[in-house]
Each structure stands twice: as structure tokens, then as C-alpha cells.
């Protein structure tokens, strides 16, 4: 493929758009954002709010705490967005929510004014909210990514439309055709000044990890792992540090803390899983900042590449099969690995963690993120010693590209019923 400047600039733009600050889990936040998009058109007392979401949004939003509320629920997220969300903040839509708005939202829920359902045959990321007042009916459709408002209608009349252009879909198709070697070359070619947004992500996610180490609520996985390390039960090395810091950042994020995260591929947890393991190794190996920035961009690219095959949301944990793969590839490049070692590290990851299910966003995602982070570091160091999973065994293909295609087949053909089974379990809880 010809890697001209225009094509590379388009890819950088795509990665930058997928790497944005988010407060709280992006599934309920997407619902809140759709709700906030109705606010400019509400002129009268709200009678009802109807919320339709995809199965994936339903699964990921059912049990995850909403920032600053100590409560969960997509119905609550919708009400908070409608009553007090600010659309212009994107995935930070709920940053100004206060106790008064939370109480008002809870009263709406108790009065049965909010109806929530999930539907099939829609994109993985899909939210449809209808707010009915005494004077109007406002309908918002959020679709394809977590902050893309596609349509707003008032009393059936289209007042806003922003469909994703064919060119954007074409770029995703082109991404499918790239090789790891080409992704690596792109990461090395980009002028470093175009990657300033990576610096912001490093600072934001490191701060979340630091705050999470003192977050003694919720799952407390990072907090407790750190104390186990201090007692000598865990070793003080790069894999363990990656495990601890990644868990800590996930703890505060999934535990409803008021702590923004820089996303990767539109996912906050994947942003944590991409950035922090690479930062840990860079600090351990005393690697210069510019190389760290390129390694993280490379990892974002790999994460996005994998998701082009598996989808944005799937029945398998994206932190393991996408973000973890990106982190391991980025770490191997950071350590000076050759192409076969970079690809080998990712093969090692997929030989290990493929099949880790996504049973919805919740506090215990910290366990999965911590596992993925530690294995990403170990897989990279193994590859640097030329210890690499053998090709054409199990789902491991002859090349890393073949393996990721196999992963896509597994996600889209082998596991389509798993989400339905998980949702059935969640509905019975």
C-alpha cells in the first residue's frame, strides 16, 4: 500500500478522534450524551423518556457506576443527560452534574417516567432517545461511535443531521488492508509535533492511576495489589507495576470516581490498557519521551486495527484482544524489537488471552485489565528473547494479520450468541 502524506494524515486524525477525554464508562456516557442532545429543544414539562439501545450498550451499561452518583443504570444516565448534561463536553457530558440533578433524575425513575429497552439489528454502538413533553417530542439517534449524534428530530421534523461520511468508512476499510509492518512504518514517519495529543493521554491516565492507588472504595484491586507489593508478596518489576497501575486507574474509573481518562478506540478502559503498560516499561528502561509517544501511537493503531475486524464492542474483552495486543506491540517496538518480534509479541497475547469474555462494564473490569497489562509486558519480553507462539496452531495464523482475521471470524461468527446468553444472565440478576 502507498503510504502517502494524505493517507497518513487521515489515519492520525482518526486515532486522535478515538483518543478523547471521557468521564465514566463510555456506554452509559453515550446514553447521557444522547439525552443531553435533547436539552436545547425542551420547552415544557417532561412527561416521559424512552431509551432504546443496542445489546452491547445494554450489557456494558447495566452495572457500571456513573461518576459522582454512586449509582448505576442506563435509565439514570439518560435522565442525567436530559436534565443536566452538556453536549458540548462530549464524553465529559456529566462533569457538572450535582446532587440536585441526581435527585431529580431518581424521582423520574421512581415515577416510572423512563422506559429502557434493548433491540437487535442495529450497530454495536446505538442509542435512540425520545423525550416527550407537554408540547413536543424530541428524538435523538447516537450511532456508530460513542459521541456521534447522527440525528435530532422535533415533532418528526429533522432539525440536525450528521451522517458519517463514506470517506470515513473507506478509511476503516483501508485500515483492514494494512500490515503490521506498514502500521509500524506509519508510526515512525509521523512528525512528532502531530502527536501532542498522546502526551495529554499519558498525563491523564497516569494521574488516574496515581489517584486510584489511594482509591479504597469499590473493587480496590490496584490499592490492594500495591499493599501486597509493599509487603513483599508481589515483586517490584515492570509486569507487576503494569498490573498495579492499570488496575488502579480502572478502579477509580469503574468505581464512579470523578477522574477523566484518555480513551483508545473510543474506550476508556482500552485507553488505560494501551497507555499505562507502555509508560511503565519506558520508565523502567529509561527510554526518551519521543520514542514513548511513538510507541503509544503505534499501540493505538494496533488497537484500532484489531477492532476493525472484531467490531467496536464484542463478546470478547476488548482490553485483552485489542488494547492488550496494542500495548504488547508498542512495548516490543519500544525495546527495539524487529518486525517479527513485534508481531510475535502480539501472537503470544492472542495465544494466551483470546476468549476472555466481556460480561459487561463493572468494577471487576480491573481484574481483566490488570491481567491484560501484565501479560502484555511479559509477552513483549518473551518475544524479545525470540519465544513466540508457533504459527498455524489453534487460532494462531501464519502471520499476525491472519490471526487477527481469525479473531474477527471468532468474534462475528463463533460468538454471536454469547452476548445474548450474557444478557439473559444479567437480566436475571
Secondary structure, DSSP 8 states (H G I E B T S, - for coil): ----HHHHHHHHHHHHHTS-EESS-HHHHHHHHHHHTTGGG--S-EEEEEEEEEHHHHHHHSS-EETTTTEE-HHHHHHHHHHH--GGGGGGTTTT--HHHHHHHHHHHHTT-EEEEEESSS-SSEEEEEEEESS-EEEEEEESSTT-EEEEEETTEEEEE----HHHHHHHHHHHH--HHHHHHHHHHS-GGGGHHHHHHHHHHHHHHHHHTT--STT-HHHHHHHHHHTTSS--SHHHHHHHHHHHHHHHHHTT-S--EE-BTTBHHHHHHHHHHHHHHHHHHT--HHHHHHHHHHHHHHHHHHHHHH-SS-SB-HIIIIIHHHHHHHHHHHTT--HHHHHHHHHHHHHHHTT-B---SSTTHHHHHHHHHHHHHHHHHHHHTT----SSBTTB-SSHHHHHHHHHHIIIIISHHHHHHHHHHHHH-
